[in-house]
Amino acid sequence: MKYYKVSIFYRGEQQNFIIKSLSKVEAIHDAKKNYKGLLVKIEEIPMPFEEKVKNFKLMISNRFLRKKLNYPNYISAIRELAILIKAGISLKDALKDIGENSRDKLVKELFLKATEAIDSGKTLSDVFAEYEKYVGNISLTIVRLGERTGDLVNALNYLADIYENIYENRKKMIKALRYPIITLIAIVIAFVLLILLVVPKFKTVFEQFHAKLPLPTRILLGIENVIANYGFITLTIILSIILIIIFSYKNYFEFRVKVDKILLKTPLIGQIIEYGTLHRFLLTLSSLLRSGIPLLDALKISEEIIKNEIIKSKIRIVINGINQGKSLSEMLETTNLINYIALRMISAGEESGELDSMLEKAAKYYEDRFQDIIDNMQASIEPIMLTIIGGLVLLIALGIFLPMWDLANAAKNAG
């Protein structure tokens, strides 16, 4: 979401307001809808300080206290809503029925709130905007799209398909990461216990050994000292750093760009982000074009579902190029947004007049690559895990046995 300073002239006075919206066009619409008077000026501004403080408090509370989105319940509710609307039931009654009968607290709250909002003249997307932190930007974008095109049923079905895809991929990732994570946690716990229980017993022996201790031993003694004497402080510092990074990522554009750039260059993680993002982008673009929305508008709407700022900046370059009369395939090649296989599909689609169909095939191509990475994730992580485990075991072995070996050699030579 972006922030805009709106100046409105009303009853001989100029009044200034801050509006939070997805785009300047939406901000103008909201200003005209919510405030009386003549709209004089509107400009984008950085996030106000009060909003930063509020967001930091929300981030802390949301991280530990907020309601969690239950994907199966949410997907089921979205599909039920599409079915009821298609059956001719009014949006208000459909929302009310689903909300009253849902056992999921978040779904119940969202749908009943939407029922009340529609009674007061608001749209469904207005309510989804309020719950964006729970249901995500994708939900808001797709629902808003359905309202614009007048085809809310297809938009809701498409939204459910997206979340089913996300949920299935998340399950696969959790399944693939479960064994490595459990193994790593067990190794770390064992390492810490050895440091706290075993190393101190050898510490007195090492102190009597006046010769210079080898580097692995000094590292072990240093770790033991930090854990034993500064463990709580160290843990607090680590958690604070994590929270600061999360807060900075959400609220500072320049920091977010740097992090997104690093993530895209990180092995495995970068490919997961890139392939998953491009799949959703191309599929959304295909659906919008099939619905009859012009290419430029479809690109701008599709851009809203992108979270990675590096990929988003490339899409903006594509939009600017098309504004100047260039073709989609030409701009995609210029920005190096997609690889040559997907590029050929899209180029062929432009030439044959079947761009929406070829975009869907390009999206399927990226989905297959994404699924391939997820399916083979465990095999990719295992070498890293073995390296970490081997490194910790080697550090402990060398740290404990090297000085004992030197002490035994010294005693042997003395004898």
C-alpha positions as CSV (number, residue, x, y, z in Angstrom):
1,M,0.0,0.0,0.0
2,K,1.1,3.6,-0.7
3,Y,0.5,6.8,1.1
4,Y,-0.9,10.0,-0.6
5,K,-1.3,13.5,0.7
6,V,-4.6,14.9,-0.6
7,S,-5.5,18.6,-0.6
8,I,-9.2,19.5,-0.7
9,F,-10.7,22.9,-0.9
10,Y,-14.0,23.0,1.0
11,R,-16.0,26.0,2.4
12,G,-13.2,28.5,1.7
13,E,-10.5,26.5,3.4
14,Q,-7.9,24.0,2.1
15,Q,-7.8,20.8,4.1
16,N,-5.1,18.1,3.9
17,F,-5.6,14.4,4.5
18,I,-3.5,11.3,4.3
19,I,-4.9,8.4,2.3
20,K,-3.6,4.9,2.1
21,S,-4.3,3.2,-1.2
22,L,-2.9,0.8,-3.8
23,S,-2.4,3.5,-6.5
24,K,-2.9,7.1,-7.3
25,V,-6.1,6.4,-9.2
26,E,-7.5,4.5,-6.3
27,A,-6.5,7.3,-3.9
28,I,-8.3,9.9,-6.1
29,H,-11.4,7.7,-6.1
30,D,-11.3,7.3,-2.3
31,A,-10.8,11.0,-1.8
32,K,-13.8,11.9,-3.9
33,K,-15.8,9.2,-2.1
34,N,-14.9,10.0,1.5
35,Y,-14.4,13.8,1.5
36,K,-16.5,16.7,0.4
37,G,-15.1,19.6,-1.6
38,L,-12.8,20.2,-4.6
39,L,-9.8,18.0,-5.0
40,V,-6.9,20.4,-5.5
41,K,-3.8,18.3,-5.3
42,I,-2.7,14.7,-4.6
43,E,0.9,13.5,-4.3
44,E,2.6,10.3,-3.1
45,I,4.5,10.7,0.2
46,P,6.7,8.4,2.4
47,M,5.0,6.6,5.2
48,P,4.2,9.0,8.0
49,F,6.2,8.5,11.3
50,E,3.0,7.8,13.2
51,E,2.1,5.1,10.7
52,K,5.6,3.6,11.1
53,V,5.1,3.4,14.9
54,K,1.7,2.0,14.5
55,N,2.9,-0.6,11.9
56,F,5.7,-1.7,14.3
57,K,3.3,-2.3,17.1
58,L,1.0,-4.1,14.7
59,M,3.9,-6.2,13.4
60,I,4.8,-7.3,17.0
61,S,1.2,-8.1,17.9
62,N,0.4,-9.7,14.6
63,R,3.6,-11.8,14.7
64,F,2.5,-13.5,17.9
65,L,-1.2,-12.8,18.4
66,R,-2.9,-12.4,15.1
67,K,-5.4,-14.8,13.7
68,K,-3.9,-17.2,11.1
69,L,-5.4,-17.8,7.7
70,N,-6.6,-21.4,7.5
71,Y,-6.1,-22.1,3.8
72,P,-8.6,-25.0,3.4
73,N,-11.3,-23.1,5.2
74,Y,-10.7,-19.9,3.2
75,I,-10.5,-21.7,-0.1
76,S,-13.8,-23.5,0.7
77,A,-15.5,-20.3,1.7
78,I,-14.4,-18.5,-1.5
79,R,-15.6,-21.4,-3.7
80,E,-19.0,-21.5,-1.8
81,L,-19.3,-17.8,-2.4
82,A,-18.8,-18.2,-6.2
83,I,-21.3,-21.1,-6.3
84,L,-24.0,-19.1,-4.4
85,I,-23.6,-16.0,-6.5
86,K,-23.7,-18.1,-9.7
87,A,-26.9,-19.7,-8.4
88,G,-28.5,-16.2,-8.3
89,I,-28.3,-15.5,-4.6
90,S,-27.4,-11.9,-3.8
91,L,-23.9,-11.1,-2.7
92,K,-25.1,-9.9,0.7
93,D,-27.1,-13.1,1.4
94,A,-24.3,-15.3,0.2
95,L,-21.8,-13.6,2.5
96,K,-24.1,-13.8,5.4
97,D,-24.9,-17.5,4.9
98,I,-21.2,-18.5,4.6
99,G,-20.2,-16.3,7.6
100,E,-22.9,-17.6,9.9
101,N,-22.1,-21.2,9.1
102,S,-18.3,-21.1,9.1
103,R,-16.4,-22.5,12.0
104,D,-13.3,-20.6,11.2
105,K,-13.1,-17.4,13.2
106,L,-11.3,-15.4,10.6
107,V,-13.6,-16.4,7.7
108,K,-16.7,-15.8,9.9
109,E,-15.4,-12.3,10.9
110,L,-14.4,-11.4,7.3
111,F,-17.7,-12.5,5.7
112,L,-20.0,-11.0,8.3
113,K,-18.0,-7.8,8.2
114,A,-18.5,-7.8,4.4
115,T,-22.2,-8.3,4.9
116,E,-22.5,-5.2,7.1
117,A,-20.2,-3.2,4.7
118,I,-22.4,-3.9,1.7
119,D,-25.4,-2.7,3.7
120,S,-23.6,0.6,4.3
121,G,-22.7,1.1,0.6
122,K,-19.2,-0.3,0.6
123,T,-17.8,-2.9,-1.9
124,L,-16.5,-6.3,-1.2
125,S,-13.0,-5.2,-2.1
126,D,-13.2,-2.4,0.6
127,V,-13.5,-5.1,3.3
128,F,-10.8,-7.3,1.7
129,A,-8.5,-4.2,1.9
130,E,-9.1,-4.0,5.7
131,Y,-8.2,-7.7,6.0
132,E,-5.3,-7.6,3.6
133,K,-2.8,-8.5,6.3
134,Y,-4.7,-11.8,6.8
135,V,-5.8,-12.8,3.3
136,G,-3.0,-11.2,1.3
137,N,-2.7,-8.7,-1.5
138,I,-3.6,-11.4,-4.1
139,S,-7.1,-11.7,-2.6
140,L,-7.6,-7.9,-2.7
141,T,-6.4,-7.6,-6.3
142,I,-8.5,-10.5,-7.7
143,V,-11.7,-9.4,-5.9
144,R,-11.2,-5.8,-7.1
145,L,-10.7,-7.2,-10.6
146,G,-13.9,-9.2,-10.4
147,E,-15.8,-6.0,-9.4
148,R,-14.2,-4.0,-12.3
149,T,-15.0,-6.7,-14.9
150,G,-18.4,-7.5,-13.5
151,D,-17.5,-11.2,-13.4
152,L,-17.0,-11.8,-9.7
153,V,-17.8,-15.5,-10.0
154,N,-14.8,-16.3,-12.3
155,A,-12.6,-14.0,-10.2
156,L,-13.5,-15.9,-7.0
157,N,-12.9,-19.3,-8.7
158,Y,-9.5,-18.0,-10.0
159,L,-8.7,-16.8,-6.5
160,A,-9.5,-20.2,-5.0
161,D,-7.3,-21.9,-7.6
162,I,-4.4,-19.6,-6.7
163,Y,-4.7,-20.3,-3.0
164,E,-5.1,-24.1,-3.7
165,N,-1.8,-23.9,-5.6
166,I,-0.1,-21.9,-2.9
167,Y,-1.4,-24.3,-0.2
168,E,-0.3,-27.4,-2.1
169,N,3.1,-26.0,-2.7
170,R,3.4,-24.9,1.0
171,K,2.6,-28.5,2.0
172,K,5.2,-29.8,-0.3
173,M,7.8,-27.4,1.0
174,I,7.0,-28.2,4.6
175,K,7.2,-31.9,3.8
176,A,10.5,-31.5,2.1
177,L,12.0,-29.2,4.8
178,R,10.6,-31.2,7.8
179,Y,13.4,-33.8,7.9
180,P,16.3,-31.3,7.4
181,I,14.9,-28.9,9.9
182,I,14.3,-31.5,12.6
183,T,17.8,-32.9,12.0
184,L,19.4,-29.5,12.2
185,I,17.5,-28.6,15.4
186,A,18.6,-31.9,17.0
187,I,22.3,-31.3,16.0
188,V,22.2,-27.7,17.3
189,I,20.7,-28.9,20.6
190,A,23.3,-31.7,20.9
191,F,26.0,-29.2,20.1
192,V,24.9,-26.7,22.7
193,L,24.6,-29.5,25.4
194,L,28.1,-30.7,24.6
195,I,29.3,-27.2,24.9
196,L,27.6,-26.6,28.2
197,L,28.2,-30.1,29.8
198,V,31.3,-31.5,28.3
199,V,33.6,-28.5,27.5
200,P,33.6,-27.1,31.1
201,K,34.9,-30.5,32.3
202,F,37.9,-30.2,29.9
203,K,38.3,-26.5,30.6
204,T,40.2,-27.0,33.8
205,V,42.5,-29.5,32.1
206,F,43.1,-27.1,29.2
207,E,43.9,-24.2,31.7
208,Q,46.6,-26.4,33.3
209,F,48.1,-26.9,29.8
210,H,50.1,-23.7,29.6
211,A,51.0,-24.2,25.9
212,K,49.0,-22.2,23.4
213,L,45.7,-24.0,22.7
214,P,44.8,-24.9,19.1
215,L,42.2,-22.7,17.2
216,P,39.3,-25.2,17.4
217,T,39.7,-25.4,21.2
218,R,39.7,-21.6,21.6
219,I,36.6,-21.4,19.4
220,L,34.8,-24.0,21.6
221,L,35.9,-22.2,24.8
222,G,34.7,-18.9,23.3
223,I,31.3,-20.3,22.4
224,E,31.0,-21.9,25.8
225,N,31.8,-18.6,27.5
226,V,29.2,-16.7,25.4
227,I,26.4,-19.3,25.9
228,A,27.1,-19.7,29.7
229,N,27.4,-16.0,30.5
230,Y,25.6,-14.1,27.8
231,G,23.1,-16.6,26.4
232,F,20.0,-14.6,27.2
233,I,21.5,-11.3,26.0
234,T,22.7,-13.0,22.7
235,L,19.2,-14.5,22.1
236,T,17.6,-11.1,22.7
237,I,20.0,-9.4,20.3
238,I,19.3,-12.1,17.6
239,L,15.5,-11.7,18.0
240,S,15.8,-7.9,18.0
241,I,17.8,-8.0,14.8
242,I,15.2,-10.3,13.1
243,L,12.4,-8.0,14.1
244,I,14.3,-4.9,12.9
245,I,14.9,-6.6,9.6
246,I,11.2,-7.6,9.2
247,F,10.1,-4.1,10.1
248,S,12.6,-2.4,7.8
249,Y,11.6,-4.8,4.9
250,K,7.9,-3.9,5.3
251,N,8.4,-0.1,5.7
252,Y,11.5,1.0,3.9
253,F,11.5,0.7,0.1
254,E,15.3,0.9,-0.4
255,F,15.9,-1.8,2.2
256,R,13.3,-4.0,0.6
257,V,14.9,-3.6,-2.8
258,K,18.3,-4.7,-1.4
259,V,16.8,-7.7,0.4
260,D,14.8,-8.8,-2.7
261,K,17.9,-8.5,-4.8
262,I,19.8,-10.8,-2.4
263,L,17.0,-13.3,-2.2
264,L,16.8,-13.6,-6.0
265,K,20.6,-14.3,-6.1
266,T,20.4,-16.9,-3.3
267,P,20.7,-20.5,-4.6
268,L,17.4,-22.4,-4.5
269,I,15.5,-19.6,-2.7
270,G,15.9,-17.3,-5.7
271,Q,14.6,-19.9,-8.1
272,I,11.6,-20.6,-5.9
273,I,10.7,-16.9,-5.7
274,E,11.3,-16.3,-9.4
275,Y,9.4,-19.3,-10.8
276,G,6.5,-19.0,-8.4
277,T,6.2,-15.2,-9.0
278,L,6.4,-15.5,-12.8
279,H,3.8,-18.3,-12.8
280,R,1.3,-16.2,-10.9
281,F,2.0,-13.1,-13.0
282,L,1.7,-14.8,-16.4
283,L,-1.4,-16.7,-15.4
284,T,-3.1,-13.6,-14.0
285,L,-2.1,-11.6,-17.2
286,S,-3.6,-14.4,-19.3
287,S,-6.9,-14.5,-17.4
288,L,-7.2,-10.7,-17.6
289,L,-6.6,-10.6,-21.4
290,R,-9.1,-13.5,-21.8
291,S,-11.6,-11.3,-19.9
292,G,-11.3,-8.6,-22.5
293,I,-9.1,-6.2,-20.4
294,P,-6.6,-4.2,-22.5
295,L,-2.9,-5.3,-22.3
296,L,-1.7,-2.2,-20.5
297,D,-4.5,-2.3,-17.8
298,A,-3.9,-6.1,-17.5
299,L,-0.2,-5.5,-16.9
300,K,-0.9,-2.9,-14.2
301,I,-3.3,-5.1,-12.4
302,S,-1.0,-8.1,-12.6
303,E,1.8,-6.0,-11.2
304,E,-0.1,-5.6,-8.0
305,I,0.2,-9.3,-7.1
306,I,4.0,-9.2,-7.3
307,K,5.8,-8.8,-4.0
308,N,9.4,-8.9,-5.1
309,E,10.5,-5.4,-5.9
310,I,13.2,-6.4,-8.5
311,I,10.7,-8.4,-10.6
312,K,8.1,-5.6,-10.1
313,S,10.6,-2.9,-11.4
314,K,11.1,-5.0,-14.6
315,I,7.3,-5.2,-15.1
316,R,7.1,-1.4,-14.8
317,I,9.8,-1.1,-17.5
318,V,7.7,-3.4,-19.7
319,I,4.6,-1.2,-19.1
320,N,6.6,2.0,-20.0
321,G,7.9,0.4,-23.1
322,I,4.4,-0.7,-24.3
323,N,3.2,2.8,-23.6
324,Q,5.8,3.9,-26.1
325,G,4.5,1.6,-28.8
326,K,6.8,-1.5,-28.3
327,S,5.5,-5.1,-28.2
328,L,5.2,-7.2,-25.1
329,S,7.7,-9.8,-26.3
330,E,10.2,-7.1,-27.2
331,M,10.1,-5.5,-23.7
332,L,10.2,-8.9,-22.0
333,E,13.4,-9.6,-23.9
334,T,14.8,-6.2,-23.1
335,T,14.2,-6.6,-19.3
336,N,15.3,-10.2,-19.3
337,L,12.3,-11.0,-17.2
338,I,11.6,-14.4,-18.7
339,N,13.9,-17.0,-20.3
340,Y,14.0,-17.7,-24.1
341,I,11.5,-20.6,-24.0
342,A,8.7,-18.6,-22.4
343,L,9.7,-15.6,-24.6
344,R,9.2,-17.7,-27.8
345,M,5.8,-18.8,-26.6
346,I,4.7,-15.2,-26.0
347,S,6.2,-14.0,-29.2
348,A,4.3,-16.7,-31.1
349,G,1.1,-15.7,-29.3
350,E,1.5,-12.1,-30.4
351,E,2.0,-13.1,-34.0
352,S,-0.9,-15.6,-34.1
353,G,-3.3,-13.4,-32.1
354,E,-3.5,-16.0,-29.3
355,L,-1.5,-14.1,-26.7
356,D,-3.8,-15.2,-23.7
357,S,-3.4,-18.8,-24.6
358,M,0.4,-18.7,-25.0
359,L,0.7,-16.7,-21.8
360,E,-1.1,-19.5,-20.0
361,K,1.3,-22.0,-21.5
362,A,4.3,-19.9,-20.4
363,A,2.7,-19.8,-16.9
364,K,2.4,-23.6,-17.0
365,Y,6.1,-23.9,-18.0
366,Y,7.1,-21.9,-15.0
367,E,4.8,-23.8,-12.8
368,D,6.4,-27.1,-13.9
369,R,9.9,-25.7,-13.1
370,F,8.6,-24.5,-9.7
371,Q,7.1,-27.9,-8.9
372,D,10.3,-29.6,-10.0
373,I,12.4,-27.6,-7.5
374,I,9.9,-28.2,-4.7
375,D,9.8,-31.9,-5.4
376,N,13.6,-32.2,-5.4
377,M,14.2,-29.7,-2.5
378,Q,15.1,-32.3,0.0
379,A,17.8,-33.8,-2.2
380,S,19.1,-30.3,-2.8
381,I,19.3,-29.5,0.9
382,E,20.8,-32.7,2.1
383,P,24.4,-31.8,1.0
384,I,24.1,-28.5,2.9
385,M,22.9,-30.3,6.0
386,L,25.6,-32.9,5.8
387,T,28.2,-30.1,5.5
388,I,26.8,-28.3,8.6
389,I,26.7,-31.5,10.6
390,G,30.1,-32.6,9.5
391,G,31.5,-29.1,10.4
392,L,30.0,-29.1,13.9
393,V,31.2,-32.7,14.6
394,L,34.7,-31.8,13.3
395,L,34.9,-28.7,15.4
396,I,34.0,-30.6,18.6
397,A,36.4,-33.4,17.8
398,L,39.3,-31.2,17.0
399,G,38.5,-28.8,19.9
400,I,38.6,-31.6,22.5
401,F,41.1,-34.0,21.2
402,L,43.8,-31.8,19.7
403,P,45.0,-30.4,23.1
404,M,44.7,-33.8,24.7
405,W,46.9,-35.2,21.8
406,D,49.4,-32.5,22.4
407,L,49.4,-33.1,26.1
408,A,50.0,-36.8,25.6
409,N,52.9,-36.1,23.2
410,A,54.4,-33.7,25.7
411,A,54.2,-36.2,28.5
412,K,55.7,-38.9,26.3
413,N,58.6,-36.7,25.3
414,A,59.1,-35.7,28.9
415,G,59.3,-39.4,29.9
